[in-house]
Amino acid sequence: MCGRFVQAHDPSEYAVAFAARLVVTGAIPPSYNVAPTDPVFAVAEHDGQRLLGTFRWGLIPWWAKDRKIAARNINARAETVADKAAFRESFTSRRCLIPADGFYEWQVRPKGKLPFYVYAADGAPLALAGLWASWKDPVTEERVRTCTIITGRPNALVAEIHDRMPVVLPPETWGPWLDPANDEPGPLLGLLDVFPAEAMARHPVSTLVNTVANNLPECIAPLTTGAVEQDGGGAG
């Protein structure tokens, strides 16, 4: 799964990176420890324009009775995303890209779980494959836009840490993925391929990231060799 990631740049930088128009509807401070149900930036297409706006992480389908389902829908499995009721409609017509400076995965070790930070080797933001939905709160009538991150098989770099990873889309797939007119499940599923391991890098980080309140640049700082042997434990 993908339970934490990083969005620490200004939204204007993400807009440039994804050739999108900036239409952010709410201020989001830089986050080195984005957690489920947090507000995030995402890129979607509307009327032929690629737009970057704000969403809540944890998809709420339009038919949901309340917000509780959001925490269970932070991830959608690539293997079932076209069929599962919560994601099926969004997969057909409401797909997005979620910019990420990097993401965290936890490796099981004898002393506990050790977090790793995984990111693009060239330092560019990763394009995480996502879905979005619009939900109206039946009590307040507030309109809420939410999103989920699709996960799939890991590449060789991540497989040594975890058995799944977010689906990362290369630039040549962004257009077809975002185009709402593309509604055939087969070709869309074909875009959810394993991102090349050689295009990514990783390093172990402190278990500081295990606590959502710790939203600091130190969360992505590499551990020293000695600290790797000592650190571990916590949830991931």
N, C-alpha and C positions, 0 to 999 in steps of 0.2 A: 504494500500500500504506500501511499504518499501522505504522511501525516503532518509534515512541517516543510516549509520552504522559505525562500528569502525574496523579498521585493524591497530593495533598499535604495533604488534610484528614483530620481524625479520622474513623474509620469511623462513629461515631455520627452525624456530620453527613450522611454519605451515606445512612444508614438513614432519617433524618428526610426527606431530600429525595426518597427513593424509596418512602416509606411502607412500609418493610420492618422486620422484626424483626432485631435484631443477633445473629448467631450466629457471629461470627468465631472461627475455630479456631486462629489463629496470629497473633502480633504482626507487623505490617508497618510499618516506619517510613515517614514521609512521603517521597514520591519525586517529584522534579522531572524525572526522566529514567528512567521505567520502560522497561526493555529486554526483549526476548524471553527467555522462560523465567523471568522474575522472578515472585515471588508478587504477586497483585493481589486487590483486592476485586471481587466481582460479586454481582448480585442474581438469584436464581432463585426459582421457586415450588415448594413441596412441600406436599402435602396441603392445598391451598387457602390456604396462607400464603406471603407474600412474604418471603424471607429474604436477608440479606446475609452472605456468608461469604468465605472465602479460597480462591483457586484459583491454579494456575500458568498463566502465559500461554504458550500453545503447546499446541494440543489433541492429546492422545494417545487415539486410538480404542481401544475395549476389546480389539480383536483385535491390536493392535500387539505385536511381540515385545520391543521395548525402548523407551527414552525418546528415541532419536535423532530420531524423526519429529516431535517437538514443535517444534523450531526451524523446520521447514518448514511448520508449521501455525499460525503466529501470525495469519494472515489467511485468510479464506474469501471468495472472490469471489461477490457477489450473483448474478451471471449463472449460476454453476454449483453453488451451495451445495446445491441440492435434489437434485443428481445425483451429485456427487463422493463416492466411497466413504468417504473419511475424515470427511465431514461429514453425509452423508445421514441417518443415524439420529438424530444430535443435532438436526438441523434439524427433524425430525418431532416430537421429544418432549423435547428438553433445550435449551431456549433461555434466554438470560440477558441482563441489562443490565450493562454495564461502566461504572461511573461514571468520568468523566474531567473534571478541571478544564480540560483542553485537550489538544490533540495537536500534533505537529510534522509539517510537510511541508517538503521541500527544493525550492527553485527553481533550475533550471539557469541559470547566468550565465556570461559569458565568462571570469571569473576562478575559476569553480568553483561549487559548490552553496551557496546561502544558505538557512539554515533560517528558517522562519516558525513562530510560535506562533499557533494558531487556537483560539478559545474562544467561549463564549456571550456575546452582547452584554450580557446582564443579569447576568453573573457566576455564574449557577447552573451546577452540574455538568452536563455533557453525558451523555446516555444512549446509549452506543455499543451497537449491536446485536451480540449475541454468541451463541455456542453453548458448551455445556460437555459434558464426558464424565468418566466415572469409569473409571480403569484400575488393574489390580492388577499390581504388579511381580512377575514370575514367580520372581525370585530371593529378594527380601526379603519378599514378600507384602504390602508396603506398599500401601495404597489411596491413589491420587493423583487429585485432582480438577483438571482442566485446562480451559482455555477458549481460544476464538479470537475475533477481531474481524472482523465482516463488512465488506467494503469495496465501494464502488460508484462511480457517476458523481459527479463533484464538482459543487457548486453554483458560481455565478458568482464568489463570493469566493475559493474554493479553486482554481478552474480556471485562474486566472492564475499559480498556483504549481505545480500538479501535476495530472495527468490522472485521479487517483483520490483518494478520501477515505473515512474510516470512515463507515458508515451511522449517522446520528444519528436516534434515534426521539423524536418529540414525546410528551408525557405521555398523550395520548388513545390512543396505541397500546400503551402499556406492558402493560395488562391482557391484551389479545388476544395479544400477543407472548409473554408469560410463561406463559400458560395451556397446560399440557401436553395438554389435551383438544383444542386446535386442532391438527389434524394434516394439514389439506389444504394441499398446497404452493401452490396458486394464491392463496388469500387471504393466506397468510403472505408470499409473495413480494410481494404488493401493498402490504404494510406497509413494504417496504424502499425507500421513496421518497427523493427528494433533499431534504435539509433546507433550509429557506429561507435564502438568503444574508443577508437583512436581519436575521436573528436571531443572526448570528455576527459576530465581529470578528477581526482578525489584526494582528500586527506582526512585523517581522524581529527575530531574536535572534542572539546570538553563536554562532559555530561551537564554542563551549564544549560545547554539547549533543552534538556529534558523538562525544565520548568518553564511554562509559557510566560511567566512574569519576567523572565530573563530575556529581554529584547535588546541585545547589545552587539556591537561589532565583534566583541570577544567570542560570540557564539560560533563564528566561522574561522577563528584563528586556529592554525594547525597546532596539534599537540606535539611536544618533543617526544623522542623515542622512549625516554624514561617514563614520561607521563602516560604514554600509551599502555605500558605494562601495568601501571597502577590504576588507571581510570577504568570505569565500567559501572554498570548498575543503572537502575532507573528504567522508566518506561520508554518505549519507542514503537 
